[in-house]
Amino acid sequence: MAIIKAFRGFRPKKEFVDLVASRPYDVLNSDEAREEVKGNPHSFLHVVKPEVDLPVVVDLHSDVVYNKAKENLRKLISDGKFVQDEEEYLYIYAQTMWGKTQYGIVACAAVEDYMNGIIKKHELTRPDKEEDRMNHIRVTDFNAEPVFFAYPDHEELKSITSGVTAGKPEFNFKTPDGVGHQLWVISDSSVVKRITEIFKNDIPFTYVADGHHRTAAAALVGNERKKNNPSHTGNEEYNYFLAVHFPAGELTIIDYNRLVKDLNGFKVSEFIEKLRASYVIEEKGQEIYKPSELHNFSMYIDGSWYSLTAKPETYNDDDPIDCLDVNVLSETVLTPILDITDLRKSTRIDFVGGIRGLGELQKRVDSGEMAVAFALFPVSMKQLMDIADTNNIMPPKTTWFEPKLRSGLVIHDLE
């Protein structure tokens, strides 16, 4: 069963929260982050992307970068912009987007749960990205950004959350993208205790929804400190790391689409003819066509949109991997026709989150940068959890969660 723990969070003072709260480190490149922090010395990007305060030529993985993160974080605390709660609390973090609200329980997850598989994964991680986030944690001594977890829907937890959020939130603001953010502090020790008990007794597993590298880094640093501490007792704060736990039924996964630079030597007519072996094809003209259901794809090529409906023999809905449309597309188009065999390494393919809209796909094909675009129906939370439960791994670039968690609302001190 899953272990969660209350903690003494560091939070920005109310009057600074909308200035502090930032997008996560991995959705902006360094140039975009530099632009975003202009005129805002309080932005948490100064902590999670500290290169914004260093020369452009700096090595992003050098000690100077991680030390700058520590310096910037300590300054936010010493200047009184961040204050630590006096007691160990849990928190509720709500996000509202497109008229829908999701409510997450902010709590520390257990390093041991990650090591023994109670926290389930569905993606592979890259060692270089893990090491980058590990160094950030090692130097700052903080989990500066939470990871995004899901848990199976639970009626009592939903009831408790509803009770807490009936009160006035501690934070309540909107970000420039129109997403609403609210945070409540659960200071009632009996409520904290009950939530913790429910996870311990009723929630067999939690699932990494978004942030596999941050999750791995946080857990590995905690495990590293355990091994290096001869006086380890199991009660140290480094045995836990920061996470926001959302009920699976409230989460939204949006489409993650593909663009390919060339047709592997085929003419457009030849390429479309090859697709007929695996798909029922309907031309939709110049108006954007969005996939309507699982195993239906949209394709944009040579100025026209098409509906591609996969033939039954191309997928197996009883298999957690073979039912994924990203897998169907790879097995029927990307590999056999376009000769793209490794999605992680190929330079001929690019991936675009559906948050940018299908117009972005059309724009990049019309510009001549890309030859063809494919839009996919979003993966469901059930598919994600089925894959994690069977110890399978999703193909690269399968899930895109929105809204993203804002960084800097609550942070966790490992010391």
C-alpha positions as CSV (number, residue, x, y, z in Angstrom):
1,M,0.0,0.0,0.0
2,A,1.1,3.6,-0.7
3,I,2.8,5.7,1.9
4,I,2.3,9.5,2.0
5,K,3.5,11.9,4.6
6,A,2.7,15.4,5.8
7,F,5.6,17.9,5.8
8,R,6.6,21.4,6.8
9,G,6.3,23.0,3.4
10,F,8.0,26.2,2.4
11,R,5.4,28.5,0.6
12,P,5.6,32.0,-0.9
13,K,3.8,34.7,1.0
14,K,0.4,35.3,-0.4
15,E,1.2,38.7,-2.0
16,F,4.0,37.1,-4.0
17,V,2.5,33.8,-5.1
18,D,1.4,34.9,-8.6
19,L,4.9,36.3,-9.3
20,V,6.7,33.3,-7.8
21,A,4.7,30.5,-9.4
22,S,6.4,29.3,-12.7
23,R,6.0,26.8,-15.4
24,P,8.1,23.6,-14.7
25,Y,11.7,23.4,-15.8
26,D,11.1,21.0,-18.7
27,V,8.5,22.9,-20.7
28,L,10.8,25.9,-21.5
29,N,14.2,26.0,-23.1
30,S,16.8,28.4,-21.6
31,D,16.1,31.2,-24.0
32,E,12.3,31.0,-23.4
33,A,13.0,31.0,-19.6
34,R,15.2,34.1,-19.9
35,E,12.4,35.9,-21.7
36,E,9.8,34.8,-19.2
37,V,11.7,36.1,-16.1
38,K,12.4,39.6,-17.5
39,G,11.3,42.1,-14.9
40,N,10.4,39.4,-12.4
41,P,13.1,38.6,-9.9
42,H,10.7,36.5,-7.8
43,S,9.9,33.9,-10.5
44,F,10.7,30.3,-9.4
45,L,12.4,29.8,-12.8
46,H,15.4,31.5,-11.1
47,V,15.5,28.3,-9.0
48,V,14.5,25.5,-11.4
49,K,16.3,27.1,-14.4
50,P,19.0,29.1,-12.8
51,E,20.9,29.6,-16.0
52,V,18.6,32.6,-16.6
53,D,21.0,34.5,-14.3
54,L,24.2,33.3,-15.9
55,P,26.0,33.9,-19.2
56,V,24.4,32.2,-22.2
57,V,27.5,30.2,-22.9
58,V,27.4,28.4,-19.4
59,D,27.3,24.6,-19.4
60,L,23.8,23.8,-18.2
61,H,25.2,20.8,-16.2
62,S,28.1,22.6,-14.5
63,D,28.4,23.2,-10.8
64,V,27.9,26.9,-11.2
65,V,24.4,26.3,-12.4
66,Y,23.3,24.1,-9.5
67,N,25.1,26.5,-7.0
68,K,23.2,29.4,-8.5
69,A,19.9,27.5,-8.0
70,K,20.8,27.1,-4.3
71,E,21.8,30.7,-4.0
72,N,18.6,31.9,-5.6
73,L,16.4,29.7,-3.4
74,R,18.2,30.7,-0.2
75,K,17.7,34.3,-1.2
76,L,13.9,33.9,-1.6
77,I,13.8,32.4,1.9
78,S,16.2,34.9,3.6
79,D,14.4,37.8,2.0
80,G,11.1,36.5,3.5
81,K,9.4,35.7,0.1
82,F,9.2,32.1,1.2
83,V,8.1,31.0,4.8
84,Q,8.1,27.5,6.2
85,D,4.9,26.2,7.9
86,E,5.3,25.6,11.6
87,E,3.7,22.2,11.6
88,E,3.6,19.2,9.2
89,Y,0.6,19.7,6.9
90,L,-1.0,18.3,3.8
91,Y,-2.3,20.6,1.0
92,I,-4.9,20.5,-1.7
93,Y,-3.8,21.9,-5.1
94,A,-6.6,22.6,-7.6
95,Q,-6.2,23.5,-11.2
96,T,-9.0,24.7,-13.5
97,M,-8.7,24.5,-17.3
98,W,-11.3,24.4,-20.0
99,G,-14.1,24.5,-17.4
100,K,-12.8,21.4,-15.6
101,T,-11.1,21.3,-12.1
102,Q,-8.8,18.6,-10.8
103,Y,-7.9,18.4,-7.1
104,G,-4.6,17.0,-6.0
105,I,-3.3,16.1,-2.5
106,V,0.1,17.6,-2.0
107,A,2.1,15.2,0.2
108,C,5.5,13.6,0.4
109,A,5.7,10.2,-1.3
110,A,8.0,7.5,0.1
111,V,11.4,6.7,-1.5
112,E,10.9,3.1,-0.5
113,D,7.6,3.0,-2.5
114,Y,9.5,3.9,-5.6
115,M,12.3,1.4,-5.0
116,N,9.8,-1.5,-4.4
117,G,7.4,-0.7,-7.2
118,I,4.4,0.7,-5.2
119,I,4.9,3.8,-7.3
120,K,4.4,2.6,-10.8
121,K,6.0,3.9,-13.9
122,H,5.1,3.8,-17.6
123,E,8.0,5.5,-19.3
124,L,11.8,4.9,-19.6
125,T,14.1,7.5,-18.2
126,R,17.4,8.8,-19.6
127,P,20.4,8.7,-17.2
128,D,21.6,12.1,-18.2
129,K,18.3,13.8,-17.4
130,E,18.1,11.9,-14.1
131,E,21.6,13.0,-13.2
132,D,20.7,16.6,-13.9
133,R,17.8,16.6,-11.6
134,M,19.7,14.6,-9.0
135,N,22.4,17.3,-8.9
136,H,19.8,20.0,-8.5
137,I,18.4,18.2,-5.4
138,R,21.9,17.3,-4.0
139,V,23.0,20.9,-4.1
140,T,19.8,22.7,-3.1
141,D,18.7,20.1,-0.5
142,F,15.2,20.7,-1.7
143,N,12.6,19.0,-3.8
144,A,11.9,22.3,-5.6
145,E,9.3,20.9,-8.0
146,P,6.6,18.3,-7.2
147,V,6.0,15.2,-9.4
148,F,2.6,14.5,-10.8
149,F,1.0,11.3,-9.5
150,A,-2.3,9.6,-10.0
151,Y,-4.2,7.2,-7.7
152,P,-7.3,5.1,-8.1
153,D,-10.5,7.0,-7.4
154,H,-11.6,6.8,-3.8
155,E,-15.0,8.0,-2.5
156,E,-13.9,9.0,1.0
157,L,-10.9,10.9,-0.3
158,K,-13.2,12.7,-2.7
159,S,-15.5,13.6,0.2
160,I,-12.6,14.8,2.3
161,T,-11.2,16.9,-0.5
162,S,-14.7,18.4,-1.1
163,G,-14.9,19.4,2.6
164,V,-11.5,21.1,2.6
165,T,-12.1,23.0,-0.6
166,A,-15.4,24.3,0.6
167,G,-13.3,26.7,2.6
168,K,-11.4,29.7,1.4
169,P,-8.1,28.8,-0.4
170,E,-4.8,30.1,0.8
171,F,-3.8,30.9,-2.8
172,N,-6.1,31.7,-5.6
173,F,-4.8,33.1,-8.9
174,K,-4.8,32.7,-12.7
175,T,-1.8,32.3,-14.9
176,P,-1.4,34.0,-18.3
177,D,-2.6,30.8,-20.0
178,G,-6.0,31.2,-18.3
179,V,-5.5,28.3,-15.9
180,G,-6.8,28.8,-12.4
181,H,-4.7,27.7,-9.5
182,Q,-5.8,27.3,-5.9
183,L,-4.1,25.9,-2.8
184,W,-5.6,24.9,0.6
185,V,-3.7,24.1,3.7
186,I,-4.9,21.0,5.7
187,S,-3.9,22.0,9.2
188,D,-6.4,19.8,11.0
189,S,-4.3,16.9,12.3
190,S,-7.3,14.5,12.3
191,V,-7.9,15.1,8.6
192,V,-4.2,14.7,7.9
193,K,-4.2,11.4,9.8
194,R,-7.2,10.1,8.0
195,I,-5.9,10.9,4.5
196,T,-2.6,9.2,5.4
197,E,-4.5,6.1,6.7
198,I,-6.6,5.8,3.6
199,F,-3.5,5.7,1.4
200,K,-1.8,3.2,3.7
201,N,-4.9,0.9,3.8
202,D,-6.8,1.4,0.6
203,I,-4.5,2.7,-2.1
204,P,-2.4,-0.2,-3.3
205,F,-0.4,1.7,-5.9
206,T,0.2,5.3,-7.1
207,Y,1.2,6.1,-10.7
208,V,3.7,8.5,-12.2
209,A,1.5,10.5,-14.6
210,D,4.0,13.2,-15.5
211,G,7.6,13.8,-14.4
212,H,9.4,10.4,-14.6
213,H,12.8,12.0,-14.5
214,R,12.0,14.1,-11.4
215,T,10.5,11.1,-9.7
216,A,13.5,8.9,-10.4
217,A,15.9,11.7,-9.3
218,A,14.1,12.5,-6.1
219,A,13.9,8.8,-5.1
220,L,17.5,8.0,-6.1
221,V,18.9,11.0,-4.1
222,G,16.9,9.8,-1.1
223,N,18.2,6.3,-1.4
224,E,21.7,7.6,-1.9
225,R,21.5,9.6,1.4
226,K,20.2,6.5,3.2
227,K,23.1,4.4,2.0
228,N,25.6,7.2,3.0
229,N,24.2,7.7,6.5
230,P,25.6,5.2,9.0
231,S,23.1,6.6,11.6
232,H,20.1,6.2,9.2
233,T,16.8,5.5,11.2
234,G,14.2,5.7,8.4
235,N,12.6,8.9,9.9
236,E,14.8,11.4,8.0
237,E,13.1,13.8,5.7
238,Y,15.2,12.6,2.7
239,N,13.2,9.3,2.9
240,Y,10.4,11.3,1.2
241,F,9.9,13.5,-1.8
242,L,7.4,16.0,-3.0
243,A,4.4,14.9,-5.1
244,V,0.9,16.0,-6.0
245,H,-1.5,13.0,-6.0
246,F,-4.6,13.3,-8.2
247,P,-7.5,10.9,-8.5
248,A,-7.2,9.2,-11.9
249,G,-10.8,10.0,-12.9
250,E,-10.2,13.8,-12.8
251,L,-7.1,13.8,-15.1
252,T,-7.0,14.8,-18.7
253,I,-4.5,13.3,-21.2
254,I,-4.4,15.2,-24.5
255,D,-3.1,14.0,-27.8
256,Y,0.6,13.8,-28.6
257,N,1.1,14.0,-32.3
258,R,3.7,13.2,-34.9
259,L,5.4,15.1,-37.8
260,V,7.7,13.5,-40.3
261,K,10.2,15.4,-42.5
262,D,10.0,13.2,-45.6
263,L,8.1,10.3,-47.3
264,N,11.2,8.1,-47.5
265,G,11.3,8.6,-51.3
266,F,7.7,7.9,-52.0
267,K,5.4,10.3,-54.0
268,V,2.3,11.5,-52.1
269,S,0.0,9.2,-54.2
270,E,2.3,6.2,-53.6
271,F,2.4,6.9,-49.9
272,I,-1.3,7.1,-49.6
273,E,-1.8,3.9,-51.6
274,K,0.6,2.1,-49.2
275,L,-1.5,3.2,-46.3
276,R,-4.6,1.4,-47.7
277,A,-3.2,-1.9,-46.6
278,S,-3.8,-1.0,-42.9
279,Y,-6.3,1.8,-43.0
280,V,-9.7,2.8,-44.4
281,I,-9.0,6.3,-45.8
282,E,-11.4,9.2,-46.2
283,E,-10.3,12.5,-47.7
284,K,-11.6,15.4,-45.6
285,G,-10.3,18.4,-47.6
286,Q,-8.7,21.6,-46.2
287,E,-10.7,21.8,-43.0
288,I,-8.9,20.5,-40.0
289,Y,-10.0,17.0,-39.1
290,K,-9.6,15.7,-35.5
291,P,-9.6,12.0,-34.7
292,S,-13.0,10.9,-33.3
293,E,-12.2,7.8,-31.4
294,L,-9.5,5.2,-30.6
295,H,-7.8,3.7,-33.7
296,N,-8.9,6.7,-35.8
297,F,-6.1,9.0,-36.9
298,S,-6.0,12.2,-38.9
299,M,-3.3,12.9,-41.4
300,Y,-2.3,16.1,-43.1
301,I,-0.3,15.9,-46.3
302,D,0.0,18.0,-49.5
303,G,-2.6,20.5,-48.4
304,S,-5.3,18.1,-47.4
305,W,-6.6,16.4,-44.3
306,Y,-7.5,12.7,-44.2
307,S,-9.3,10.3,-41.8
308,L,-7.4,7.0,-41.3
309,T,-9.3,4.3,-39.5
310,A,-7.1,1.4,-38.6
311,K,-8.2,-2.1,-39.8
312,P,-9.0,-4.6,-37.0
313,E,-6.0,-6.8,-37.7
314,T,-3.6,-3.9,-37.0
315,Y,-4.3,-3.8,-33.2
316,N,-5.2,-6.0,-30.3
317,D,-7.4,-4.3,-27.7
318,D,-6.7,-7.2,-25.2
319,D,-3.0,-6.3,-25.1
320,P,-2.0,-3.1,-23.2
321,I,0.7,-2.2,-25.7
322,D,-0.8,-3.4,-28.9
323,C,-4.0,-1.4,-28.3
324,L,-2.1,1.9,-28.2
325,D,-2.5,4.1,-31.3
326,V,1.1,5.3,-31.0
327,N,2.1,1.6,-31.4
328,V,-0.3,1.0,-34.2
329,L,1.1,4.0,-36.2
330,S,4.7,2.9,-35.6
331,E,4.0,-0.7,-36.6
332,T,1.9,0.1,-39.7
333,V,3.4,3.4,-41.0
334,L,6.5,4.8,-39.3
335,T,8.6,1.7,-39.4
336,P,7.5,-0.3,-42.5
337,I,6.8,2.6,-44.8
338,L,8.8,5.6,-43.6
339,D,11.7,3.5,-42.2
340,I,11.7,5.3,-38.8
341,T,12.7,2.5,-36.4
342,D,13.8,4.4,-33.2
343,L,11.5,7.2,-32.1
344,R,14.1,8.3,-29.5
345,K,16.9,8.8,-31.9
346,S,15.5,9.5,-35.4
347,T,16.0,13.1,-36.6
348,R,13.3,12.7,-39.2
349,I,10.4,12.8,-36.7
350,D,9.1,15.4,-34.3
351,F,6.4,15.4,-31.7
352,V,3.9,18.1,-30.9
353,G,1.6,18.2,-27.8
354,G,-2.0,18.7,-28.6
355,I,-2.1,21.8,-26.5
356,R,-0.7,23.6,-29.5
357,G,-3.7,22.5,-31.7
358,L,-3.8,20.7,-35.0
359,G,-3.2,24.0,-36.8
360,E,0.4,23.8,-35.6
361,L,0.7,20.5,-37.6
362,Q,-0.8,22.1,-40.7
363,K,1.4,25.1,-40.4
364,R,4.6,23.1,-40.2
365,V,3.7,20.9,-43.2
366,D,2.6,23.9,-45.3
367,S,5.9,25.6,-44.6
368,G,7.8,22.7,-46.2
369,E,9.6,21.9,-43.0
370,M,7.6,18.6,-42.7
371,A,6.1,16.3,-45.3
372,V,3.3,14.7,-43.3
373,A,1.5,15.0,-39.9
374,F,-0.4,12.5,-37.9
375,A,-2.8,13.4,-35.1
376,L,-3.8,10.7,-32.6
377,F,-6.7,10.1,-30.3
378,P,-5.6,10.7,-26.7
379,V,-4.5,7.8,-24.5
380,S,-6.8,7.1,-21.6
381,M,-5.9,6.9,-17.9
382,K,-7.1,3.3,-17.9
383,Q,-4.6,2.5,-20.7
384,L,-1.8,4.2,-18.8
385,M,-2.6,2.3,-15.6
386,D,-3.0,-1.0,-17.4
387,I,0.5,-0.6,-18.9
388,A,2.0,0.3,-15.5
389,D,0.2,-2.6,-13.8
390,T,1.6,-5.1,-16.2
391,N,5.1,-3.6,-15.9
392,N,5.1,-2.5,-19.5
393,I,6.6,0.7,-20.9
394,M,4.8,3.1,-23.2
395,P,6.4,4.1,-26.5
396,P,8.1,7.5,-26.4
397,K,6.0,10.6,-26.5
398,T,2.7,9.0,-25.8
399,T,1.1,11.1,-23.0
400,W,0.7,14.8,-22.6
401,F,-0.9,16.0,-19.4
402,E,-2.5,19.4,-19.1
403,P,-2.6,21.6,-17.1
404,K,1.0,21.4,-15.9
405,L,1.8,21.8,-12.3
406,R,3.1,25.2,-11.3
407,S,6.4,25.2,-9.6
408,G,7.1,27.2,-6.4
409,L,3.7,26.9,-4.6
410,V,5.0,24.4,-2.0
411,I,8.5,23.0,-1.7
412,H,10.0,20.3,0.4
413,D,13.2,20.7,2.5
414,L,15.2,17.4,2.6
415,E,17.0,18.5,5.8
